[in-house]
Amino acid sequence: MWGSGFTGSLEIGYPLDFATSYSKPREGSERTQFVSGEEDSWIVGTDYILQGQARWIPVASATSSLNVAQAGWSGSLGWEAFLEWGKTAQSFRYVPDRDSPGTYVLSTLVEPIDTAPTLETADGTRNINITIRNPTTSYDAGV
């Protein structure tokens, strides 16, 4: 859910391919090893990351072969609009289960910022690698 008042919904018709989630120290964190071999670190915070590839994005919104709504590339609620909005570091609600919209993780878009989608040669749909993050909750936590 995204946009002003989180009124926009970006329906993903298929699970992300190559999906992985992990955590990493936030920028500004440091780790050092002393001559003695001892180590120390300064972690200013942790970011939780989810990345994967959204595939088979049609030009216009449609129903996927899994019989679920799927946002298209074009249109005011399509992928292109979402990515343009997300590039400005606006928060959105990542909803892992479309049947439970009240359960979400407030997230921001990390990538793509300046990467073009690729095209499926067979049918002309688009693929795009996407990375999102949040500072509080693991995407593995079953949210």
N, C-alpha and C positions, 0 to 999 in steps of 0.2 A: 504494500500500500504506500503510495507516494503522492506528492503534490501538496498543494495548500489544503490543510486539514486532513491529509492522508486520504483524500477522496478518490485518487487514481488507483487502479489495480493493474499490475502487470502479470497477466496469467502466463505461466510457462507450461506449455503443452506436454513436455517430456522432462524426465529427470535430467539434471546436469550430467553430462559425460565427464569422466575423469575428475569427479568431485573429490575434494580433499579439504579437511579443516585442520587447523593447527593454531598454536599461539606463538607469539614472538615478542621480544622486548620492544618497547616503544622507542622511537628515535630519541636520542639523547642519553640512552642507557649505555653503559660501558662495562667492559670486563678486561681485566689486566692480570698478567702473571709477573710476579716479581722474580728477581735473580735467584732468590732462595727456593723458587718453585711454588711458593704459596700463591694462591689466586684470590682475587677480590672482585666484586662487581657492584655496580650501582645501577639498579633497575628503577627507572622513573615510572614505569607502568607496563602493562601487558596489553597487547591487542590480540583479539581473536579473529582469525581469518577463515573465510570460506571462498574457495575458488573452484572453477570448473568451466565447462564449455556448454553454452546454450546452443542447441542445434535445431535445424529444421524450422527456423523462424520464417513464416510466410510473409509476403508483402502486406497483405491485409489480415486482420483478425479472422480466425477460423476455428474449427473444431479439429483437434489432433486425431490421429488414428487410435489414440487411447480413449477417445470419446470425451475429452475435456476441453474447455475453452482455452484458446491460445492467442496471446497478443501478437499482432502482426508487427512488421517493421515500421510501417507508416501510420499516420494518424495521431491525434492529440493524446491518446493513451497507449501508443505503441512503443516499441523498443527505442526507436530513435529519439522520441520525446523524453522518455525516461532517462536515457544516457545523457542527453543534453542537460537535463535538470540535475542529474546526479553529479555531473562534472563540477558543479558549483558547491560541492561539499554539503548539500542538503541531506538531512536524515530521511530515511524511509523505514518502513516496518517490513522486516523479513518475516514472512509467515510460512513456516515449514509445512503446515497442513491446511489446505484451503478450506477444509470443513471446520476449522477452529481459528477463525480470524482474530479472536481475542488473545491468542497466544502468539507472541511475536518477539523479535529481537530488534531493537532500534539500531540501525546500521547506516554506514556510509559507503559510497562507491569508491573503490581504489583504482580499479582498471575496468574497462578501457577508458583512458582519457584522450588519447590521440591515435588509437589503433582502429583500422577499418575492419569490418567483418569480412569473412571469406564466403564464397558462394559454393553451394553444393552443385556439382556439375550435372547431376542427374535431373534435378527439378528446379534449380534456381533459388531455393530457399537459402537463408543466411545462417552462418555460424559465428559466434563471437565468444571469446574467452572473457570471463567476468571474475572479478575479485571484489569481495566486500569485507568490511571489518566492523568491529564494535569493541568497546573497552571493558565490557563487563561479563559477557556470557559466552561460553564455548558453544559453537554450533553443533558439537557432538552431544551436548547435554540433553538432547531430546526435548528441549525447550518446552 
